[in-house]
Amino acid sequence: MTERPIEWSYNPWREQPARAFAGSLGAAVFAVVVLALGLPWIMAIVLTVAAIAPLAVAFVPMRLRLDEGGASRHVGPLMETRSWERVRRAVRRRDGLLLTPLAARSWLDSYLGFFLPVPRQAAPPPAEDLDRMLASHGL
């Protein structure tokens, strides 16, 4: 039996407005500094986008999904996925779900893991559905 996909959205401006503001302010300051360097416009834009894109999770709303293939996170036009074959452990946290390729707890979890934030203000996905999906993949 295939599990029904679980989808939800996360808006950092609603959940953690101070963090979202700090992230967007940092991105804006970085963009101004790069533009002040006097680089050619195209190089400045590419450098700014490349540096800010990984930090976008702090201030750009995202759509998240768990399905039979794995987990996915859409942040603006960018999408990142993680297949269940690459996940060896799932850790439920107060603020979300961490999927990690490491079988035991390690300091590398925060670097190698795939974090899916779960909203507390808006409609979170049902905990029973998350547990059922994780259990169906041996996690």
Residue pairs with C-beta under 8 A, 6 or more apart in sequence:
2 68
3 67
3 68
3 132
3 133
3 136
5 65
5 66
5 67
5 68
6 65
6 66
6 67
6 125
6 129
6 130
6 133
7 63
7 64
7 65
7 66
7 125
8 63
8 64
8 118
8 119
8 123
8 124
8 125
9 61
9 62
9 63
9 64
9 119
9 122
10 61
10 62
10 64
10 117
10 118
10 119
10 122
11 61
11 119
11 122
12 19
12 20
12 23
12 57
12 58
12 59
12 60
12 61
12 117
13 20
13 59
13 61
14 119
14 121
14 122
15 117
15 119
15 120
15 121
15 122
19 58
19 59
20 58
20 59
21 59
22 58
23 55
23 58
23 59
24 58
24 59
26 55
27 52
27 55
27 56
27 59
30 48
30 51
30 52
31 48
31 52
34 44
34 47
34 48
34 51
35 44
35 48
37 44
39 47
53 78
56 75
56 76
56 78
57 73
57 75
57 117
60 75
60 76
62 73
62 74
62 75
62 76
62 117
63 73
63 74
64 71
64 72
64 73
64 74
64 116
64 117
65 71
65 72
65 74
66 116
66 130
66 133
69 81
69 83
69 84
70 81
70 82
70 83
70 84
70 85
70 86
70 87
71 81
71 82
71 87
71 99
71 114
71 116
72 79
72 80
72 81
72 82
73 79
73 80
73 81
73 114
73 116
80 114
82 99
82 114
84 137
86 101
87 99
87 100
87 101
87 114
87 137
87 139
88 100
88 101
88 102
88 103
89 99
89 100
89 102
89 103
89 104
89 139
90 97
90 98
90 99
90 100
90 134
90 139
91 97
91 98
91 100
91 109
92 130
95 117
95 118
95 120
96 115
96 116
96 117
96 118
97 115
97 116
97 118
97 130
98 109
98 113
98 114
98 115
98 116
99 113
99 114
99 115
99 116
99 139
100 109
100 112
100 113
100 114
101 112
101 113
102 108
102 109
102 112
102 113
118 124
118 125
118 130
